[in-house]
Amino acid sequence: MAVKKIAFHTLGCKVNQFDTEGLMVDFRDHGYEVVAFNEPADIYIINTCTVTKVAERKAGQLIRRVKRDHPKAFLVVTGCYAQTGAKVISAYPEVDLVVGVAGRGRLRQLLEEAVPEQKKNMVLPWVKQHAFEVYTPDFSGQTRAFLKIEDGCESYCSYCKIPFARGPVRSLPPEQVLQEIERFLNLGYREIVLVGIHLGHYGKDLEINLATLLAQIEHQWQGAGRKWRLRLGSIDPIDFTPQLMEGLFSSAILCNQLHIPLQSGSGKVLTLMNRGYSPDDYAGLASMLRKGRPGLALTTDLMVGFPGETEADFVETLNFLQAVGFSRVHIFPYSLREGTKAARMKGHLSRQIKEERVKRAEQTAKALAKAYRGLFLDQVVEVLIEKTNRDGYAEGFSREYLRVQVKEKQEPNTLLHAKIVAAAREPLTGVIVL
């Protein structure tokens, strides 16, 4: 029997990327040949996203393109959009099988059972009994390994469909987290990134918390000679407990960068979003974190054009960005999501207004990033080399999540120290310090 070729494509976040990598390993371990998505294959799997309409539109375009280019291939659609829009995706004649996030561990079994065409919608509803989906990806060819330790969200922000897509909070038991970190270290990784849908709620289902887990990791690898580093994914402002902050302040292994979603600098808009904090809460948290970790890089997410956001609210947000001084801001316009509270709100803004506000926010973010980079001129930073760039420089990320290049030739996955000699643009340029 000929070996079946299978190809994967991921839309969306780091958690989705982790899930795809895990599926790839599972299929490879069971005799399938994993090929690039642009190559001929017997089976194509698209792991979808539902955060925005754009993400869903991209999924539709990809579905049509795959079957146009490979009409005899078997096409599977999975992920968040599959979970929340199963009927819509099942209506595509190009799609052969739809499997959501719930119960996705049975995907390979469904493929091998040859599901009848009339039953291609195999999406399961979420129930509390769903366990954490364990994958063991190897991230071959990369220098950073992502480790999903939490899945699911129960916060129900007014604009978001993710709780419906990812289900209740589920966590990887701490002993398995430690085992996975050890496995990645044995594979040679020098940076491991802990990710989750609502990372700050890690352990909610296990009577443990993120602070306790980080303490266990720190204890396990204390005195490891700093041969590797740990980075945290996105953590919401309301999830920073005194215990967590104490652990962050004392950690030697953690990168000096935190991604804390803001979404808006307007108190009125944050209330409409059901975010659970005020601008003052956020500013106070940022101040405390910077006192505990000098030089901390604060990166964030910003949503502009939320229903009811006035020009005054938006200006308040721009002023807040400047007051906090973020090192990097991911900006995106509000996208109406059917079934959410925000979709039913009054005051939806035009596309033109949202696009104009995105541009203005980007100008502010660009100036903030430049100011933060300038702080590192003549400073020494730790860099994990990822590649050789087009100019022939070795390039990678610092602990502060700044892209840095050095002229000297270096192999990927090399951890080195560099003195920054040019910081006007990214990548910053450094000279290796021995």
Secondary structure, 3 states (H helix, E strand, C coil): CCCCEEEEEECCCHHHHHHHHHHHHHHHHCCCEEECCCCCCCEEEEEECCCCHHHHHHHHHHHHHHHHHCCCCEEEEEEHHHHHCHHHHHCCCCCCEECCCCCHHHHHHHHHCCCCHHHCECCCCCCCCCCCCCCCCCCCCCCEEEEEEEECCCCCCCCCCHHHHHCCCEECCHHHHHHHHHHHHHCCCCEEEEEECCHHHCCCCCCCCHHHHHHHHHHHCCCCCCCCEEEECECCHHHCCHHHHHHHHHCCCECCEEECCCECCCHHHHHHHCCCCCHHHHHHHHHHHHHHCCCCEEEEEEEECCCCCCHHHHHHHHHHHHHHCCCEEEEEECCCCCCCCHHHCCCCCCHHHHHHHHHHHHHHHHHHHHHHHHCCCCCEEEEEEEEECCCCCEEEEECCCCEEEECCCCCCCCEEEEEEEECCCCCEEEEEEC
